[in-house]
Amino acid sequence: MSSIEAILKLPHDVYTGNLLWSPFDVVGRAQDIASSLESVRNKGYWASPIPRETE
């Protein structure tokens, strides 16, 4: 699996953190994203692909 360049927005004040990437970079990568999110969840974090990619 190759990496996808992203921007990490850290939590501050009343806002939660967020990981943002270009929608053009994720087309056709739903399985890679699902695997990565599962890895993040296994470390005790909450993670969800919003918006979800549809294939």
Distance bins in CASP14 RR format, pairs under 12 A and 6 or more apart:
PFRMAT RR
TARGET T0000
AUTHOR 0000-0000-0000
RMODE 2
METHOD distances of the structure
MODEL  1
1 29 0 0 0 0 1 0 0 0 0 0 0
1 31 0 0 0 0 1 0 0 0 0 0 0
1 32 1 0 1 0 0 0 0 0 0 0 0
1 33 0 0 0 0 1 0 0 0 0 0 0
1 34 0 0 0 0 0 1 0 0 0 0 0
1 35 1 0 0 1 0 0 0 0 0 0 0
1 36 1 0 0 1 0 0 0 0 0 0 0
1 39 0 0 0 0 0 1 0 0 0 0 0
2 25 0 0 0 0 0 1 0 0 0 0 0
2 26 0 0 0 0 0 1 0 0 0 0 0
2 29 0 0 0 0 1 0 0 0 0 0 0
2 32 0 0 0 0 1 0 0 0 0 0 0
2 36 0 0 0 0 0 1 0 0 0 0 0
3 21 0 0 0 0 0 1 0 0 0 0 0
3 25 0 0 0 0 1 0 0 0 0 0 0
3 26 0 0 0 0 0 1 0 0 0 0 0
3 29 0 0 0 0 0 1 0 0 0 0 0
3 32 0 0 0 0 1 0 0 0 0 0 0
3 33 0 0 0 0 0 1 0 0 0 0 0
3 36 0 0 0 0 1 0 0 0 0 0 0
4 19 0 0 0 0 1 0 0 0 0 0 0
4 20 0 0 0 0 0 1 0 0 0 0 0
4 21 1 0 1 0 0 0 0 0 0 0 0
4 22 0 0 0 0 1 0 0 0 0 0 0
4 23 0 0 0 0 0 1 0 0 0 0 0
4 24 0 0 0 0 0 1 0 0 0 0 0
4 25 1 0 1 0 0 0 0 0 0 0 0
4 26 1 0 0 1 0 0 0 0 0 0 0
4 27 0 0 0 0 0 1 0 0 0 0 0
4 28 0 0 0 0 0 1 0 0 0 0 0
4 29 1 0 0 1 0 0 0 0 0 0 0
4 32 1 0 0 1 0 0 0 0 0 0 0
4 33 0 0 0 0 1 0 0 0 0 0 0
4 36 0 0 0 0 1 0 0 0 0 0 0
4 49 0 0 0 0 0 1 0 0 0 0 0
4 53 0 0 0 0 0 1 0 0 0 0 0
5 19 0 0 0 0 0 1 0 0 0 0 0
5 20 0 0 0 0 0 1 0 0 0 0 0
5 21 1 0 0 1 0 0 0 0 0 0 0
5 22 1 0 0 1 0 0 0 0 0 0 0
5 24 0 0 0 0 0 1 0 0 0 0 0
5 25 1 0 0 1 0 0 0 0 0 0 0
5 26 0 0 0 0 0 1 0 0 0 0 0
6 18 0 0 0 0 1 0 0 0 0 0 0
6 19 1 0 1 0 0 0 0 0 0 0 0
6 20 1 0 0 1 0 0 0 0 0 0 0
6 21 1 0 1 0 0 0 0 0 0 0 0
6 22 0 0 0 0 1 0 0 0 0 0 0
6 23 0 0 0 0 0 1 0 0 0 0 0
6 25 0 0 0 0 1 0 0 0 0 0 0
6 26 0 0 0 0 1 0 0 0 0 0 0
6 33 0 0 0 0 0 1 0 0 0 0 0
6 36 0 0 0 0 0 1 0 0 0 0 0
7 17 0 0 0 0 0 1 0 0 0 0 0
7 18 0 0 0 0 1 0 0 0 0 0 0
7 19 1 0 0 1 0 0 0 0 0 0 0
7 20 1 0 1 0 0 0 0 0 0 0 0
7 21 1 0 0 1 0 0 0 0 0 0 0
7 22 0 0 0 0 1 0 0 0 0 0 0
7 25 0 0 0 0 0 1 0 0 0 0 0
8 17 1 0 0 1 0 0 0 0 0 0 0
8 18 1 0 0 1 0 0 0 0 0 0 0
8 19 1 0 1 0 0 0 0 0 0 0 0
8 20 0 0 0 0 1 0 0 0 0 0 0
8 21 0 0 0 0 0 1 0 0 0 0 0
9 15 0 0 0 0 1 0 0 0 0 0 0
9 16 0 0 0 0 1 0 0 0 0 0 0
9 17 1 0 1 0 0 0 0 0 0 0 0
9 18 1 0 1 0 0 0 0 0 0 0 0
9 19 1 0 0 1 0 0 0 0 0 0 0
9 20 1 0 0 1 0 0 0 0 0 0 0
9 21 0 0 0 0 0 1 0 0 0 0 0
10 16 0 0 0 0 1 0 0 0 0 0 0
10 17 1 0 1 0 0 0 0 0 0 0 0
10 18 0 0 0 0 1 0 0 0 0 0 0
10 19 0 0 0 0 0 1 0 0 0 0 0
10 20 0 0 0 0 0 1 0 0 0 0 0
11 17 1 0 1 0 0 0 0 0 0 0 0
11 18 0 0 0 0 1 0 0 0 0 0 0
11 19 0 0 0 0 0 1 0 0 0 0 0
11 45 0 0 0 0 0 1 0 0 0 0 0
11 46 0 0 0 0 0 1 0 0 0 0 0
12 18 0 0 0 0 0 1 0 0 0 0 0
16 45 0 0 0 0 0 1 0 0 0 0 0
16 46 0 0 0 0 1 0 0 0 0 0 0
16 47 0 0 0 0 0 1 0 0 0 0 0
16 48 0 0 0 0 0 1 0 0 0 0 0
16 50 0 0 0 0 0 1 0 0 0 0 0
17 45 0 0 0 0 0 1 0 0 0 0 0
17 46 0 0 0 0 0 1 0 0 0 0 0
17 47 0 0 0 0 0 1 0 0 0 0 0
18 46 0 0 0 0 0 1 0 0 0 0 0
18 47 0 0 0 0 0 1 0 0 0 0 0
18 48 0 0 0 0 0 1 0 0 0 0 0
18 49 0 0 0 0 0 1 0 0 0 0 0
18 50 0 0 0 0 1 0 0 0 0 0 0
19 26 0 0 0 0 0 1 0 0 0 0 0
19 33 0 0 0 0 0 1 0 0 0 0 0
19 36 0 0 0 0 1 0 0 0 0 0 0
19 37 0 0 0 0 1 0 0 0 0 0 0
19 40 0 0 0 0 1 0 0 0 0 0 0
19 45 0 0 0 0 0 1 0 0 0 0 0
19 46 0 0 0 0 0 1 0 0 0 0 0
19 47 0 0 0 0 1 0 0 0 0 0 0
19 48 0 0 0 0 0 1 0 0 0 0 0
19 49 0 0 0 0 0 1 0 0 0 0 0
19 50 0 0 0 0 0 1 0 0 0 0 0
20 26 0 0 0 0 0 1 0 0 0 0 0
20 49 0 0 0 0 0 1 0 0 0 0 0
20 50 0 0 0 0 0 1 0 0 0 0 0
20 51 0 0 0 0 0 1 0 0 0 0 0
21 27 0 0 0 0 0 1 0 0 0 0 0
21 29 0 0 0 0 1 0 0 0 0 0 0
21 32 0 0 0 0 0 1 0 0 0 0 0
21 33 0 0 0 0 1 0 0 0 0 0 0
21 36 0 0 0 0 0 1 0 0 0 0 0
21 49 0 0 0 0 0 1 0 0 0 0 0
21 51 0 0 0 0 0 1 0 0 0 0 0
21 53 0 0 0 0 0 1 0 0 0 0 0
22 29 0 0 0 0 0 1 0 0 0 0 0
23 29 0 0 0 0 0 1 0 0 0 0 0
23 33 0 0 0 0 0 1 0 0 0 0 0
23 49 0 0 0 0 0 1 0 0 0 0 0
23 50 0 0 0 0 0 1 0 0 0 0 0
23 51 0 0 0 0 1 0 0 0 0 0 0
23 52 0 0 0 0 0 1 0 0 0 0 0
23 53 0 0 0 0 1 0 0 0 0 0 0
23 54 0 0 0 0 0 1 0 0 0 0 0
24 53 0 0 0 0 0 1 0 0 0 0 0
25 32 0 0 0 0 0 1 0 0 0 0 0
25 33 0 0 0 0 0 1 0 0 0 0 0
25 53 0 0 0 0 0 1 0 0 0 0 0
26 32 0 0 0 0 1 0 0 0 0 0 0
26 33 1 0 0 1 0 0 0 0 0 0 0
26 34 0 0 0 0 0 1 0 0 0 0 0
26 36 0 0 0 0 0 1 0 0 0 0 0
26 37 0 0 0 0 0 1 0 0 0 0 0
26 49 0 0 0 0 1 0 0 0 0 0 0
26 51 0 0 0 0 0 1 0 0 0 0 0
26 52 0 0 0 0 0 1 0 0 0 0 0
26 53 1 0 1 0 0 0 0 0 0 0 0
26 54 0 0 0 0 0 1 0 0 0 0 0
26 55 0 0 0 0 0 1 0 0 0 0 0
27 33 0 0 0 0 0 1 0 0 0 0 0
27 53 1 0 0 1 0 0 0 0 0 0 0
27 54 0 0 0 0 0 1 0 0 0 0 0
27 55 0 0 0 0 1 0 0 0 0 0 0
28 34 0 0 0 0 0 1 0 0 0 0 0
28 53 1 0 0 1 0 0 0 0 0 0 0
28 54 0 0 0 0 0 1 0 0 0 0 0
28 55 1 0 0 1 0 0 0 0 0 0 0
29 35 0 0 0 0 1 0 0 0 0 0 0
29 36 0 0 0 0 1 0 0 0 0 0 0
29 37 0 0 0 0 0 1 0 0 0 0 0
29 49 0 0 0 0 0 1 0 0 0 0 0
29 53 1 0 0 1 0 0 0 0 0 0 0
29 55 0 0 0 0 1 0 0 0 0 0 0
30 36 0 0 0 0 0 1 0 0 0 0 0
30 37 0 0 0 0 0 1 0 0 0 0 0
30 49 0 0 0 0 1 0 0 0 0 0 0
30 51 0 0 0 0 0 1 0 0 0 0 0
30 52 0 0 0 0 1 0 0 0 0 0 0
30 53 1 0 1 0 0 0 0 0 0 0 0
30 54 0 0 0 0 1 0 0 0 0 0 0
30 55 1 0 1 0 0 0 0 0 0 0 0
31 37 0 0 0 0 0 1 0 0 0 0 0
31 38 0 0 0 0 0 1 0 0 0 0 0
31 49 0 0 0 0 0 1 0 0 0 0 0
31 53 0 0 0 0 1 0 0 0 0 0 0
31 55 0 0 0 0 1 0 0 0 0 0 0
32 38 0 0 0 0 0 1 0 0 0 0 0
32 39 0 0 0 0 0 1 0 0 0 0 0
32 49 0 0 0 0 0 1 0 0 0 0 0
32 53 0 0 0 0 0 1 0 0 0 0 0
33 39 0 0 0 0 0 1 0 0 0 0 0
33 40 0 0 0 0 0 1 0 0 0 0 0
33 47 0 0 0 0 1 0 0 0 0 0 0
33 48 0 0 0 0 0 1 0 0 0 0 0
33 49 1 0 1 0 0 0 0 0 0 0 0
33 50 0 0 0 0 0 1 0 0 0 0 0
33 51 0 0 0 0 0 1 0 0 0 0 0
33 52 0 0 0 0 1 0 0 0 0 0 0
33 53 1 0 0 1 0 0 0 0 0 0 0
33 55 0 0 0 0 0 1 0 0 0 0 0
34 40 0 0 0 0 0 1 0 0 0 0 0
34 41 0 0 0 0 0 1 0 0 0 0 0
34 47 0 0 0 0 0 1 0 0 0 0 0
34 48 0 0 0 0 0 1 0 0 0 0 0
34 49 1 0 0 1 0 0 0 0 0 0 0
34 52 0 0 0 0 0 1 0 0 0 0 0
34 53 0 0 0 0 1 0 0 0 0 0 0
34 55 0 0 0 0 0 1 0 0 0 0 0
35 41 0 0 0 0 0 1 0 0 0 0 0
35 42 0 0 0 0 0 1 0 0 0 0 0
35 47 0 0 0 0 0 1 0 0 0 0 0
35 49 0 0 0 0 0 1 0 0 0 0 0
36 42 0 0 0 0 0 1 0 0 0 0 0
36 43 0 0 0 0 0 1 0 0 0 0 0
36 45 0 0 0 0 0 1 0 0 0 0 0
36 47 0 0 0 0 1 0 0 0 0 0 0
36 48 0 0 0 0 0 1 0 0 0 0 0
36 49 0 0 0 0 1 0 0 0 0 0 0
37 43 0 0 0 0 0 1 0 0 0 0 0
37 44 0 0 0 0 0 1 0 0 0 0 0
37 45 0 0 0 0 1 0 0 0 0 0 0
37 46 0 0 0 0 1 0 0 0 0 0 0
37 47 1 0 1 0 0 0 0 0 0 0 0
37 48 1 0 0 1 0 0 0 0 0 0 0
37 49 1 0 0 1 0 0 0 0 0 0 0
37 50 0 0 0 0 0 1 0 0 0 0 0
37 52 0 0 0 0 0 1 0 0 0 0 0
37 53 0 0 0 0 0 1 0 0 0 0 0
38 44 0 0 0 0 0 1 0 0 0 0 0
38 45 0 0 0 0 0 1 0 0 0 0 0
38 47 0 0 0 0 1 0 0 0 0 0 0
38 48 0 0 0 0 0 1 0 0 0 0 0
38 49 0 0 0 0 0 1 0 0 0 0 0
39 45 0 0 0 0 1 0 0 0 0 0 0
39 47 0 0 0 0 1 0 0 0 0 0 0
40 46 0 0 0 0 1 0 0 0 0 0 0
40 47 1 0 1 0 0 0 0 0 0 0 0
40 48 0 0 0 0 1 0 0 0 0 0 0
40 49 0 0 0 0 0 1 0 0 0 0 0
41 47 1 0 1 0 0 0 0 0 0 0 0
41 48 0 0 0 0 1 0 0 0 0 0 0
41 49 0 0 0 0 0 1 0 0 0 0 0
END
